[in-house]
Amino acid sequence: MTAPRPLTPDKLAERWECSPETVRQLCRSNALRSFRLGRLYRIPMDAVEEYECQTSASDDFAAGSASTGASQMESGPAMVLRHAPERTQKPRQ
């Protein structure tokens, strides 16, 4: 029996219903095990299953625990904004 082919960030993004850039960020941060072929990321299927088990276990735990923070809206997708790092100017020579 042969191992399943590794997934591209685009294919995994379709499976997880997120953007391919989100998958690439997980690969860059080593949160999702992957390997590179030149500039391209490839994610083994067992790494995908590993990550899904980790995140579903933490999601189950979070759902069963009490929270004093703001609740998530169930009306639709939410937009997450990130603050860009402040740029510093290089000294002129």
N, CA, C and O atoms as a CHARMM CRD file, in Angstrom:
* protein
*
  372
    1    1 MET  N      0.85400  -1.18800   0.00000 PROA 1      0.00000
    2    1 MET  CA     0.00000   0.00000   0.00000 PROA 1      0.00000
    3    1 MET  C      0.89000   1.23800   0.00000 PROA 1      0.00000
    4    1 MET  O      1.83200   1.32400   0.78800 PROA 1      0.00000
    5    2 THR  N      0.60300   2.18300  -0.86500 PROA 2      0.00000
    6    2 THR  CA     1.39500   3.40100  -0.95700 PROA 2      0.00000
    7    2 THR  C      0.80900   4.48300  -0.05900 PROA 2      0.00000
    8    2 THR  O     -0.39200   4.51800   0.20900 PROA 2      0.00000
    9    3 ALA  N      1.67900   5.34700   0.38700 PROA 3      0.00000
   10    3 ALA  CA     1.24100   6.46700   1.22800 PROA 3      0.00000
   11    3 ALA  C      0.48700   7.47400   0.37000 PROA 3      0.00000
   12    3 ALA  O      0.81900   7.65900  -0.80100 PROA 3      0.00000
   13    4 PRO  N     -0.53600   8.13600   0.94500 PROA 4      0.00000
   14    4 PRO  CA    -1.25600   9.15700   0.17000 PROA 4      0.00000
   15    4 PRO  C     -0.33700  10.32300  -0.17100 PROA 4      0.00000
   16    4 PRO  O      0.60000  10.63500   0.56400 PROA 4      0.00000
   17    5 ARG  N     -0.62500  10.95400  -1.29500 PROA 5      0.00000
   18    5 ARG  CA     0.19100  12.08900  -1.72700 PROA 5      0.00000
   19    5 ARG  C      0.03600  13.24700  -0.75900 PROA 5      0.00000
   20    5 ARG  O     -1.04800  13.46800  -0.22000 PROA 5      0.00000
   21    6 PRO  N      1.11700  13.99000  -0.53500 PROA 6      0.00000
   22    6 PRO  CA     1.00800  15.15700   0.35500 PROA 6      0.00000
   23    6 PRO  C      0.11300  16.22400  -0.27700 PROA 6      0.00000
   24    6 PRO  O     -0.02100  16.31000  -1.49800 PROA 6      0.00000
   25    7 LEU  N     -0.48800  17.02400   0.58300 PROA 7      0.00000
   26    7 LEU  CA    -1.41200  18.06900   0.13400 PROA 7      0.00000
   27    7 LEU  C     -0.67400  19.38100  -0.10300 PROA 7      0.00000
   28    7 LEU  O      0.35000  19.66200   0.52000 PROA 7      0.00000
   29    8 THR  N     -1.21400  20.16900  -1.01100 PROA 8      0.00000
   30    8 THR  CA    -0.73300  21.53200  -1.21200 PROA 8      0.00000
   31    8 THR  C     -1.48000  22.43600  -0.23600 PROA 8      0.00000
   32    8 THR  O     -2.53900  22.05300   0.26200 PROA 8      0.00000
   33    9 PRO  N     -0.95500  23.62700   0.04700 PROA 9      0.00000
   34    9 PRO  CA    -1.71000  24.56100   0.89900 PROA 9      0.00000
   35    9 PRO  C     -3.08700  24.88400   0.32700 PROA 9      0.00000
   36    9 PRO  O     -4.03800  25.07300   1.08500 PROA 9      0.00000
   37   10 ASP  N     -3.21000  24.94900  -0.99800 PROA 10     0.00000
   38   10 ASP  CA    -4.51000  25.24400  -1.61700 PROA 10     0.00000
   39   10 ASP  C     -5.52300  24.13300  -1.33800 PROA 10     0.00000
   40   10 ASP  O     -6.67200  24.40900  -0.99100 PROA 10     0.00000
   41   11 LYS  N     -5.09300  22.86800  -1.48900 PROA 11     0.00000
   42   11 LYS  CA    -6.00000  21.73700  -1.25500 PROA 11     0.00000
   43   11 LYS  C     -6.39000  21.64100   0.22100 PROA 11     0.00000
   44   11 LYS  O     -7.54500  21.37000   0.54800 PROA 11     0.00000
   45   12 LEU  N     -5.42100  21.86500   1.10200 PROA 12     0.00000
   46   12 LEU  CA    -5.71800  21.81100   2.53100 PROA 12     0.00000
   47   12 LEU  C     -6.63200  22.96700   2.94300 PROA 12     0.00000
   48   12 LEU  O     -7.49600  22.80500   3.80500 PROA 12     0.00000
   49   13 ALA  N     -6.44000  24.12200   2.33100 PROA 13     0.00000
   50   13 ALA  CA    -7.30300  25.27700   2.61500 PROA 13     0.00000
   51   13 ALA  C     -8.75000  24.97800   2.21200 PROA 13     0.00000
   52   13 ALA  O     -9.68300  25.39400   2.90000 PROA 13     0.00000
   53   14 GLU  N     -8.93900  24.26200   1.10600 PROA 14     0.00000
   54   14 GLU  CA   -10.28700  23.86000   0.69800 PROA 14     0.00000
   55   14 GLU  C    -10.90000  22.93400   1.74900 PROA 14     0.00000
   56   14 GLU  O    -12.06900  23.07800   2.10800 PROA 14     0.00000
   57   15 ARG  N    -10.10300  21.98500   2.23800 PROA 15     0.00000
   58   15 ARG  CA   -10.58500  21.02700   3.23900 PROA 15     0.00000
   59   15 ARG  C    -10.96800  21.73300   4.54000 PROA 15     0.00000
   60   15 ARG  O    -11.98800  21.41000   5.14900 PROA 15     0.00000
   61   16 TRP  N    -10.15100  22.69600   4.96400 PROA 16     0.00000
   62   16 TRP  CA   -10.37100  23.39400   6.22400 PROA 16     0.00000
   63   16 TRP  C    -11.22900  24.64900   6.06500 PROA 16     0.00000
   64   16 TRP  O    -11.56600  25.29200   7.05900 PROA 16     0.00000
   65   17 GLU  N    -11.58000  25.00200   4.84800 PROA 17     0.00000
   66   17 GLU  CA   -12.37200  26.19400   4.55600 PROA 17     0.00000
   67   17 GLU  C    -11.71100  27.44400   5.12100 PROA 17     0.00000
   68   17 GLU  O    -12.32000  28.22000   5.85800 PROA 17     0.00000
   69   18 CYS  N    -10.43900  27.61300   4.75100 PROA 18     0.00000
   70   18 CYS  CA    -9.68700  28.79900   5.14700 PROA 18     0.00000
   71   18 CYS  C     -8.85900  29.23600   3.94400 PROA 18     0.00000
   72   18 CYS  O     -8.98600  28.65500   2.86700 PROA 18     0.00000
   73   19 SER  N     -8.02500  30.23600   4.10800 PROA 19     0.00000
   74   19 SER  CA    -7.21500  30.70200   2.99400 PROA 19     0.00000
   75   19 SER  C     -5.91700  29.89400   2.91000 PROA 19     0.00000
   76   19 SER  O     -5.42600  29.41100   3.93000 PROA 19     0.00000
   77   20 PRO  N     -5.36500  29.74600   1.72000 PROA 20     0.00000
   78   20 PRO  CA    -4.08000  29.06200   1.57100 PROA 20     0.00000
   79   20 PRO  C     -2.96600  29.76000   2.36000 PROA 20     0.00000
   80   20 PRO  O     -2.03500  29.10200   2.82600 PROA 20     0.00000
   81   21 GLU  N     -3.05300  31.06700   2.51300 PROA 21     0.00000
   82   21 GLU  CA    -2.03700  31.80600   3.27300 PROA 21     0.00000
   83   21 GLU  C     -2.05600  31.39300   4.74100 PROA 21     0.00000
   84   21 GLU  O     -1.00300  31.33800   5.37600 PROA 21     0.00000
   85   22 THR  N     -3.23000  31.10200   5.28800 PROA 22     0.00000
   86   22 THR  CA    -3.32600  30.62100   6.67000 PROA 22     0.00000
   87   22 THR  C     -2.57400  29.30700   6.82500 PROA 22     0.00000
   88   22 THR  O     -1.86400  29.10600   7.81000 PROA 22     0.00000
   89   23 VAL  N     -2.72800  28.41500   5.85600 PROA 23     0.00000
   90   23 VAL  CA    -2.02300  27.12400   5.89200 PROA 23     0.00000
   91   23 VAL  C     -0.51600  27.35600   5.79400 PROA 23     0.00000
   92   23 VAL  O      0.25500  26.71400   6.50700 PROA 23     0.00000
   93   24 ARG  N     -0.09300  28.26400   4.92000 PROA 24     0.00000
   94   24 ARG  CA     1.34700  28.55800   4.78300 PROA 24     0.00000
   95   24 ARG  C      1.91200  29.13300   6.08200 PROA 24     0.00000
   96   24 ARG  O      3.03500  28.80600   6.46700 PROA 24     0.00000
   97   25 GLN  N      1.14500  29.98400   6.75700 PROA 25     0.00000
   98   25 GLN  CA     1.60400  30.54200   8.03100 PROA 25     0.00000
   99   25 GLN  C      1.76400  29.45600   9.08400 PROA 25     0.00000
  100   25 GLN  O      2.71100  29.49400   9.87000 PROA 25     0.00000
  101   26 LEU  N      0.85800  28.49500   9.11000 PROA 26     0.00000
  102   26 LEU  CA     0.98500  27.37200  10.03700 PROA 26     0.00000
  103   26 LEU  C      2.24300  26.55700   9.73400 PROA 26     0.00000
  104   26 LEU  O      2.92100  26.08200  10.64600 PROA 26     0.00000
  105   27 CYS  N      2.54400  26.40200   8.45500 PROA 27     0.00000
  106   27 CYS  CA     3.75900  25.67600   8.06100 PROA 27     0.00000
  107   27 CYS  C      5.00600  26.44800   8.47300 PROA 27     0.00000
  108   27 CYS  O      5.95000  25.86800   9.00900 PROA 27     0.00000
  109   28 ARG  N      5.01100  27.76900   8.22000 PROA 28     0.00000
  110   28 ARG  CA     6.17100  28.60000   8.56900 PROA 28     0.00000
  111   28 ARG  C      6.43200  28.60200  10.06900 PROA 28     0.00000
  112   28 ARG  O      7.58600  28.60600  10.49700 PROA 28     0.00000
  113   29 SER  N      5.37600  28.60000  10.86500 PROA 29     0.00000
  114   29 SER  CA     5.52800  28.66600  12.31900 PROA 29     0.00000
  115   29 SER  C      5.76500  27.28700  12.93800 PROA 29     0.00000
  116   29 SER  O      5.88300  27.16500  14.15700 PROA 29     0.00000
  117   30 ASN  N      5.83500  26.26000  12.10600 PROA 30     0.00000
  118   30 ASN  CA     6.02600  24.87000  12.54000 PROA 30     0.00000
  119   30 ASN  C      4.87200  24.35000  13.39600 PROA 30     0.00000
  120   30 ASN  O      5.03400  23.36300  14.11300 PROA 30     0.00000
  121   31 ALA  N      3.72200  24.99500  13.33200 PROA 31     0.00000
  122   31 ALA  CA     2.53600  24.49000  14.01600 PROA 31     0.00000
  123   31 ALA  C      1.96400  23.30300  13.23600 PROA 31     0.00000
  124   31 ALA  O      1.30700  22.43400  13.80900 PROA 31     0.00000
  125   32 LEU  N      2.21800  23.27600  11.94200 PROA 32     0.00000
  126   32 LEU  CA     1.78300  22.20000  11.06100 PROA 32     0.00000
  127   32 LEU  C      3.02200  21.62900  10.38500 PROA 32     0.00000
  128   32 LEU  O      3.74800  22.33900   9.68800 PROA 32     0.00000
  129   33 ARG  N      3.25200  20.34700  10.60100 PROA 33     0.00000
  130   33 ARG  CA     4.43900  19.70500  10.02200 PROA 33     0.00000
  131   33 ARG  C      4.31200  19.68600   8.50100 PROA 33     0.00000
  132   33 ARG  O      3.27900  19.30200   7.95300 PROA 33     0.00000
  133   34 SER  N      5.37800  20.10500   7.83700 PROA 34     0.00000
  134   34 SER  CA     5.37500  20.16100   6.37800 PROA 34     0.00000
  135   34 SER  C      6.81000  20.05000   5.87100 PROA 34     0.00000
  136   34 SER  O      7.76000  20.04500   6.65300 PROA 34     0.00000
  137   35 PHE  N      6.94800  19.96300   4.56300 PROA 35     0.00000
  138   35 PHE  CA     8.27300  20.01600   3.94800 PROA 35     0.00000
  139   35 PHE  C      8.18500  20.89000   2.71500 PROA 35     0.00000
  140   35 PHE  O      7.09800  21.20400   2.23200 PROA 35     0.00000
  141   36 ARG  N      9.34000  21.27400   2.21800 PROA 36     0.00000
  142   36 ARG  CA     9.36900  22.18700   1.07600 PROA 36     0.00000
  143   36 ARG  C     10.01300  21.52200  -0.12500 PROA 36     0.00000
  144   36 ARG  O     10.96000  20.74600  -0.00300 PROA 36     0.00000
  145   37 LEU  N      9.47900  21.84600  -1.27300 PROA 37     0.00000
  146   37 LEU  CA    10.06200  21.49400  -2.55900 PROA 37     0.00000
  147   37 LEU  C     10.36200  22.81500  -3.23800 PROA 37     0.00000
  148   37 LEU  O      9.48900  23.40200  -3.87800 PROA 37     0.00000
  149   38 GLY  N     11.59400  23.28600  -3.10100 PROA 38     0.00000
  150   38 GLY  CA    11.91800  24.62300  -3.58500 PROA 38     0.00000
  151   38 GLY  C     11.17700  25.64100  -2.74500 PROA 38     0.00000
  152   38 GLY  O     11.39600  25.72900  -1.53700 PROA 38     0.00000
  153   39 ARG  N     10.30300  26.41300  -3.37200 PROA 39     0.00000
  154   39 ARG  CA     9.51400  27.41600  -2.64500 PROA 39     0.00000
  155   39 ARG  C      8.14200  26.89100  -2.23500 PROA 39     0.00000
  156   39 ARG  O      7.39700  27.58600  -1.54500 PROA 39     0.00000
  157   40 LEU  N      7.80000  25.67300  -2.65200 PROA 40     0.00000
  158   40 LEU  CA     6.45700  25.14800  -2.43600 PROA 40     0.00000
  159   40 LEU  C      6.37300  24.32700  -1.15400 PROA 40     0.00000
  160   40 LEU  O      7.27400  23.54500  -0.85000 PROA 40     0.00000
  161   41 TYR  N      5.28600  24.50600  -0.40300 PROA 41     0.00000
  162   41 TYR  CA     5.03800  23.71200   0.79600 PROA 41     0.00000
  163   41 TYR  C      4.22400  22.48000   0.42400 PROA 41     0.00000
  164   41 TYR  O      3.34000  22.54300  -0.43100 PROA 41     0.00000
  165   42 ARG  N      4.52600  21.36900   1.07000 PROA 42     0.00000
  166   42 ARG  CA     3.73900  20.14700   0.95100 PROA 42     0.00000
  167   42 ARG  C      3.48500  19.61600   2.35400 PROA 42     0.00000
  168   42 ARG  O      4.38100  19.60900   3.19900 PROA 42     0.00000
  169   43 ILE  N      2.26100  19.17400   2.59200 PROA 43     0.00000
  170   43 ILE  CA     1.86100  18.73300   3.92200 PROA 43     0.00000
  171   43 ILE  C      1.45200  17.26600   3.84200 PROA 43     0.00000
  172   43 ILE  O      0.49600  16.92700   3.14500 PROA 43     0.00000
  173   44 PRO  N      2.17600  16.38600   4.55700 PROA 44     0.00000
  174   44 PRO  CA     1.79300  14.96600   4.56300 PROA 44     0.00000
  175   44 PRO  C      0.42400  14.77300   5.20500 PROA 44     0.00000
  176   44 PRO  O      0.04400  15.51200   6.11300 PROA 44     0.00000
  177   45 MET  N     -0.31300  13.76900   4.72200 PROA 45     0.00000
  178   45 MET  CA    -1.66400  13.52300   5.23300 PROA 45     0.00000
  179   45 MET  C     -1.65000  13.19200   6.71700 PROA 45     0.00000
  180   45 MET  O     -2.56700  13.59000   7.43600 PROA 45     0.00000
  181   46 ASP  N     -0.63900  12.47400   7.19800 PROA 46     0.00000
  182   46 ASP  CA    -0.60100  12.14900   8.62400 PROA 46     0.00000
  183   46 ASP  C     -0.38100  13.40100   9.47300 PROA 46     0.00000
  184   46 ASP  O     -0.84000  13.45900  10.61300 PROA 46     0.00000
  185   47 ALA  N      0.32100  14.40900   8.92700 PROA 47     0.00000
  186   47 ALA  CA     0.50400  15.67400   9.64200 PROA 47     0.00000
  187   47 ALA  C     -0.82600  16.42900   9.73000 PROA 47     0.00000
  188   47 ALA  O     -1.11200  17.07900  10.73600 PROA 47     0.00000
  189   48 VAL  N     -1.63100  16.33800   8.67600 PROA 48     0.00000
  190   48 VAL  CA    -2.95400  16.97600   8.67100 PROA 48     0.00000
  191   48 VAL  C     -3.83500  16.34100   9.74900 PROA 48     0.00000
  192   48 VAL  O     -4.47900  17.04400  10.52700 PROA 48     0.00000
  193   49 GLU  N     -3.85800  15.00100   9.78600 PROA 49     0.00000
  194   49 GLU  CA    -4.67700  14.30300  10.77300 PROA 49     0.00000
  195   49 GLU  C     -4.20100  14.60300  12.19800 PROA 49     0.00000
  196   49 GLU  O     -5.01100  14.77300  13.10900 PROA 49     0.00000
  197   50 GLU  N     -2.87600  14.66700  12.37700 PROA 50     0.00000
  198   50 GLU  CA    -2.29700  15.01300  13.67700 PROA 50     0.00000
  199   50 GLU  C     -2.78600  16.38400  14.14000 PROA 50     0.00000
  200   50 GLU  O     -3.23100  16.54600  15.27700 PROA 50     0.00000
  201   51 TYR  N     -2.69700  17.36700  13.24400 PROA 51     0.00000
  202   51 TYR  CA    -3.09300  18.73800  13.57000 PROA 51     0.00000
  203   51 TYR  C     -4.58700  18.81700  13.86700 PROA 51     0.00000
  204   51 TYR  O     -5.01000  19.49500  14.80400 PROA 51     0.00000
  205   52 GLU  N     -5.38400  18.11400  13.05700 PROA 52     0.00000
  206   52 GLU  CA    -6.83000  18.13400  13.26800 PROA 52     0.00000
  207   52 GLU  C     -7.20000  17.52100  14.62100 PROA 52     0.00000
  208   52 GLU  O     -8.10800  18.01000  15.29400 PROA 52     0.00000
  209   53 CYS  N     -6.50800  16.46200  15.02000 PROA 53     0.00000
  210   53 CYS  CA    -6.77700  15.84900  16.33100 PROA 53     0.00000
  211   53 CYS  C     -6.40400  16.80100  17.45100 PROA 53     0.00000
  212   53 CYS  O     -7.12900  16.90800  18.44000 PROA 53     0.00000
  213   54 GLN  N     -5.28600  17.49300  17.30900 PROA 54     0.00000
  214   54 GLN  CA    -4.85100  18.44100  18.33700 PROA 54     0.00000
  215   54 GLN  C     -5.84300  19.58400  18.47700 PROA 54     0.00000
  216   54 GLN  O     -6.23000  19.94500  19.58800 PROA 54     0.00000
  217   55 THR  N     -6.25300  20.15100  17.35200 PROA 55     0.00000
  218   55 THR  CA    -7.13500  21.31300  17.41000 PROA 55     0.00000
  219   55 THR  C     -8.55400  20.91900  17.79600 PROA 55     0.00000
  220   55 THR  O     -9.22900  21.68800  18.48100 PROA 55     0.00000
  221   56 SER  N     -9.03000  19.74900  17.38200 PROA 56     0.00000
  222   56 SER  CA   -10.39300  19.36100  17.75900 PROA 56     0.00000
  223   56 SER  C    -10.45300  19.04600  19.24100 PROA 56     0.00000
  224   56 SER  O    -11.47500  19.30200  19.87700 PROA 56     0.00000
  225   57 ALA  N     -9.38200  18.49500  19.81400 PROA 57     0.00000
  226   57 ALA  CA    -9.36300  18.23000  21.25300 PROA 57     0.00000
  227   57 ALA  C     -9.38900  19.53900  22.03200 PROA 57     0.00000
  228   57 ALA  O    -10.08900  19.63800  23.04000 PROA 57     0.00000
  229   58 SER  N     -8.64800  20.53500  21.59000 PROA 58     0.00000
  230   58 SER  CA    -8.64600  21.81700  22.29300 PROA 58     0.00000
  231   58 SER  C     -9.96100  22.55900  22.07600 PROA 58     0.00000
  232   58 SER  O    -10.41300  23.27700  22.96700 PROA 58     0.00000
  233   59 ASP  N    -10.58500  22.40000  20.90500 PROA 59     0.00000
  234   59 ASP  CA   -11.89300  23.01200  20.66200 PROA 59     0.00000
  235   59 ASP  C    -12.94700  22.38200  21.56700 PROA 59     0.00000
  236   59 ASP  O    -13.80700  23.08500  22.09800 PROA 59     0.00000
  237   60 ASP  N    -12.88800  21.04700  21.74800 PROA 60     0.00000
  238   60 ASP  CA   -13.83500  20.36200  22.62100 PROA 60     0.00000
  239   60 ASP  C    -13.66600  20.83900  24.05400 PROA 60     0.00000
  240   60 ASP  O    -14.65100  21.04000  24.76500 PROA 60     0.00000
  241   61 PHE  N    -12.43600  21.01900  24.47500 PROA 61     0.00000
  242   61 PHE  CA   -12.15700  21.48800  25.82700 PROA 61     0.00000
  243   61 PHE  C    -12.69500  22.90800  26.00400 PROA 61     0.00000
  244   61 PHE  O    -13.31800  23.21700  27.02100 PROA 61     0.00000
  245   62 ALA  N    -12.45300  23.77200  25.01200 PROA 62     0.00000
  246   62 ALA  CA   -12.90300  25.16100  25.10300 PROA 62     0.00000
  247   62 ALA  C    -14.43100  25.23300  25.12100 PROA 62     0.00000
  248   62 ALA  O    -14.99800  26.09600  25.79100 PROA 62     0.00000
  249   63 ALA  N    -15.10100  24.34000  24.39700 PROA 63     0.00000
  250   63 ALA  CA   -16.55800  24.36300  24.35900 PROA 63     0.00000
  251   63 ALA  C    -17.15500  23.95000  25.70200 PROA 63     0.00000
  252   63 ALA  O    -18.23900  24.40700  26.06300 PROA 63     0.00000
  253   64 GLY  N    -16.45600  23.09000  26.44600 PROA 64     0.00000
  254   64 GLY  CA   -16.97100  22.62200  27.71900 PROA 64     0.00000
  255   64 GLY  C    -16.59300  23.50300  28.88800 PROA 64     0.00000
  256   64 GLY  O    -17.07600  23.28200  29.99900 PROA 64     0.00000
  257   65 SER  N    -15.74100  24.49700  28.67600 PROA 65     0.00000
  258   65 SER  CA   -15.30500  25.33400  29.78800 PROA 65     0.00000
  259   65 SER  C    -16.06800  26.65200  29.79900 PROA 65     0.00000
  260   65 SER  O    -16.54400  27.12500  28.76700 PROA 65     0.00000
  261   66 ALA  N    -16.17000  27.23000  30.98300 PROA 66     0.00000
  262   66 ALA  CA   -16.85000  28.51700  31.12200 PROA 66     0.00000
  263   66 ALA  C    -15.93700  29.62800  30.63900 PROA 66     0.00000
  264   66 ALA  O    -14.71500  29.53900  30.76200 PROA 66     0.00000
  265   67 SER  N    -16.52300  30.65600  30.09800 PROA 67     0.00000
  266   67 SER  CA   -15.74600  31.77500  29.59200 PROA 67     0.00000
  267   67 SER  C    -16.33300  33.07200  30.11600 PROA 67     0.00000
  268   67 SER  O    -17.55100  33.24600  30.15100 PROA 67     0.00000
  269   68 THR  N    -15.46400  33.97500  30.52200 PROA 68     0.00000
  270   68 THR  CA   -15.94200  35.27900  30.96800 PROA 68     0.00000
  271   68 THR  C    -15.76200  36.32100  29.87600 PROA 68     0.00000
  272   68 THR  O    -16.17200  37.47000  30.03900 PROA 68     0.00000
  273   69 GLY  N    -15.15300  35.92700  28.76600 PROA 69     0.00000
  274   69 GLY  CA   -14.89800  36.85200  27.67100 PROA 69     0.00000
  275   69 GLY  C    -16.10600  36.98300  26.76700 PROA 69     0.00000
  276   69 GLY  O    -17.17300  36.43100  27.03800 PROA 69     0.00000
  277   70 ALA  N    -15.91900  37.72200  25.69100 PROA 70     0.00000
  278   70 ALA  CA   -16.99500  37.92500  24.73300 PROA 70     0.00000
  279   70 ALA  C    -17.27400  36.62300  24.00200 PROA 70     0.00000
  280   70 ALA  O    -16.35100  35.86700  23.69900 PROA 70     0.00000
  281   71 SER  N    -18.52900  36.36000  23.72100 PROA 71     0.00000
  282   71 SER  CA   -18.88700  35.13500  23.00900 PROA 71     0.00000
  283   71 SER  C    -18.76300  35.36700  21.51000 PROA 71     0.00000
  284   71 SER  O    -18.82800  36.49700  21.02700 PROA 71     0.00000
  285   72 GLN  N    -18.58400  34.26900  20.79200 PROA 72     0.00000
  286   72 GLN  CA   -18.47700  34.36100  19.34800 PROA 72     0.00000
  287   72 GLN  C    -19.87400  34.48400  18.75700 PROA 72     0.00000
  288   72 GLN  O    -20.82700  33.86300  19.22700 PROA 72     0.00000
  289   73 MET  N    -19.96800  35.29800  17.71700 PROA 73     0.00000
  290   73 MET  CA   -21.24100  35.43900  17.04100 PROA 73     0.00000
  291   73 MET  C    -21.44400  34.24300  16.14100 PROA 73     0.00000
  292   73 MET  O    -20.51000  33.82000  15.45900 PROA 73     0.00000
  293   74 GLU  N    -22.62300  33.69800  16.12100 PROA 74     0.00000
  294   74 GLU  CA   -22.90800  32.54300  15.29000 PROA 74     0.00000
  295   74 GLU  C    -23.61600  32.94100  14.00500 PROA 74     0.00000
  296   74 GLU  O    -24.09200  32.07600  13.27000 PROA 74     0.00000
  297   75 SER  N    -23.69300  34.23200  13.72500 PROA 75     0.00000
  298   75 SER  CA   -24.41900  34.68800  12.55400 PROA 75     0.00000
  299   75 SER  C    -23.61900  34.53000  11.26800 PROA 75     0.00000
  300   75 SER  O    -24.20300  34.49100  10.18500 PROA 75     0.00000
  301   76 GLY  N    -22.28800  34.43900  11.36300 PROA 76     0.00000
  302   76 GLY  CA   -21.50300  34.29300  10.15300 PROA 76     0.00000
  303   76 GLY  C    -20.03200  34.43000  10.43300 PROA 76     0.00000
  304   76 GLY  O    -19.61000  34.50800  11.58700 PROA 76     0.00000
  305   77 PRO  N    -19.24600  34.46100   9.36300 PROA 77     0.00000
  306   77 PRO  CA   -17.80100  34.54100   9.55000 PROA 77     0.00000
  307   77 PRO  C    -17.38600  35.88300  10.15400 PROA 77     0.00000
  308   77 PRO  O    -18.02900  36.90900   9.93300 PROA 77     0.00000
  309   78 ALA  N    -16.31400  35.84900  10.90900 PROA 78     0.00000
  310   78 ALA  CA   -15.79600  37.05800  11.53700 PROA 78     0.00000
  311   78 ALA  C    -14.49700  37.46900  10.86600 PROA 78     0.00000
  312   78 ALA  O    -13.78300  36.63500  10.31000 PROA 78     0.00000
  313   79 MET  N    -14.19900  38.74300  10.92100 PROA 79     0.00000
  314   79 MET  CA   -12.96300  39.25200  10.35000 PROA 79     0.00000
  315   79 MET  C    -11.97100  39.46700  11.49400 PROA 79     0.00000
  316   79 MET  O    -12.30900  40.06100  12.51800 PROA 79     0.00000
  317   80 VAL  N    -10.75500  38.98000  11.30900 PROA 80     0.00000
  318   80 VAL  CA    -9.71200  39.14300  12.31000 PROA 80     0.00000
  319   80 VAL  C     -8.71500  40.15900  11.78400 PROA 80     0.00000
  320   80 VAL  O     -8.18500  40.00400  10.68400 PROA 80     0.00000
  321   81 LEU  N     -8.46000  41.19200  12.56300 PROA 81     0.00000
  322   81 LEU  CA    -7.51300  42.22300  12.16300 PROA 81     0.00000
  323   81 LEU  C     -6.23800  42.06000  12.97500 PROA 81     0.00000
  324   81 LEU  O     -6.28000  41.82500  14.18300 PROA 81     0.00000
  325   82 ARG  N     -5.11400  42.18800  12.29900 PROA 82     0.00000
  326   82 ARG  CA    -3.83500  42.10800  12.98400 PROA 82     0.00000
  327   82 ARG  C     -3.11900  43.42900  12.83000 PROA 82     0.00000
  328   82 ARG  O     -3.23400  44.08700  11.79600 PROA 82     0.00000
  329   83 HSD  N     -2.39000  43.81600  13.83900 PROA 83     0.00000
  330   83 HSD  CA    -1.62200  45.04700  13.80100 PROA 83     0.00000
  331   83 HSD  C     -0.29400  44.76900  13.10700 PROA 83     0.00000
  332   83 HSD  O      0.43500  43.85400  13.49000 PROA 83     0.00000
  333   84 ALA  N      0.01100  45.54500  12.10600 PROA 84     0.00000
  334   84 ALA  CA     1.27500  45.37800  11.39200 PROA 84     0.00000
  335   84 ALA  C      2.40900  45.94800  12.23400 PROA 84     0.00000
  336   84 ALA  O      2.22400  46.95300  12.92100 PROA 84     0.00000
  337   85 PRO  N      3.57200  45.32200  12.19000 PROA 85     0.00000
  338   85 PRO  CA     4.69500  45.85700  12.96800 PROA 85     0.00000
  339   85 PRO  C      5.08300  47.24300  12.45800 PROA 85     0.00000
  340   85 PRO  O      4.97200  47.54000  11.26800 PROA 85     0.00000
  341   86 GLU  N      5.53100  48.06800  13.36900 PROA 86     0.00000
  342   86 GLU  CA     5.90100  49.42900  13.00900 PROA 86     0.00000
  343   86 GLU  C      7.19600  49.42000  12.20100 PROA 86     0.00000
  344   86 GLU  O      8.14300  48.70700  12.53100 PROA 86     0.00000
  345   87 ARG  N      7.22100  50.20600  11.16300 PROA 87     0.00000
  346   87 ARG  CA     8.41100  50.27200  10.31600 PROA 87     0.00000
  347   87 ARG  C      9.41800  51.25400  10.90200 PROA 87     0.00000
  348   87 ARG  O      9.05100  52.29900  11.43900 PROA 87     0.00000
  349   88 THR  N     10.65300  50.91000  10.79100 PROA 88     0.00000
  350   88 THR  CA    11.72100  51.82800  11.22200 PROA 88     0.00000
  351   88 THR  C     12.53300  52.22000  10.00400 PROA 88     0.00000
  352   88 THR  O     12.77600  51.40700   9.11300 PROA 88     0.00000
  353   89 GLN  N     12.94600  53.46900   9.97900 PROA 89     0.00000
  354   89 GLN  CA    13.72900  53.93000   8.84800 PROA 89     0.00000
  355   89 GLN  C     15.19000  53.58100   9.04200 PROA 89     0.00000
  356   89 GLN  O     15.72600  53.65900  10.14700 PROA 89     0.00000
  357   90 LYS  N     15.82200  53.19400   7.94900 PROA 90     0.00000
  358   90 LYS  CA    17.25000  52.89600   7.98900 PROA 90     0.00000
  359   90 LYS  C     18.02600  54.21500   7.94600 PROA 90     0.00000
  360   90 LYS  O     17.64700  55.14200   7.23000 PROA 90     0.00000
  361   91 PRO  N     19.09200  54.28900   8.70300 PROA 91     0.00000
  362   91 PRO  CA    19.89200  55.52000   8.65400 PROA 91     0.00000
  363   91 PRO  C     20.53300  55.68700   7.26700 PROA 91     0.00000
  364   91 PRO  O     21.00500  54.72800   6.65500 PROA 91     0.00000
  365   92 ARG  N     20.53000  56.92400   6.80500 PROA 92     0.00000
  366   92 ARG  CA    21.12800  57.20900   5.48000 PROA 92     0.00000
  367   92 ARG  C     22.62600  57.32300   5.61100 PROA 92     0.00000
  368   92 ARG  O     23.15100  57.83200   6.60200 PROA 92     0.00000
  369   93 GLN  N     23.29300  56.84300   4.60400 PROA 93     0.00000
  370   93 GLN  CA    24.76100  56.89800   4.62800 PROA 93     0.00000
  371   93 GLN  C     25.28400  57.93400   3.67100 PROA 93     0.00000
  372   93 GLN  O     26.49700  58.11600   3.56100 PROA 93     0.00000
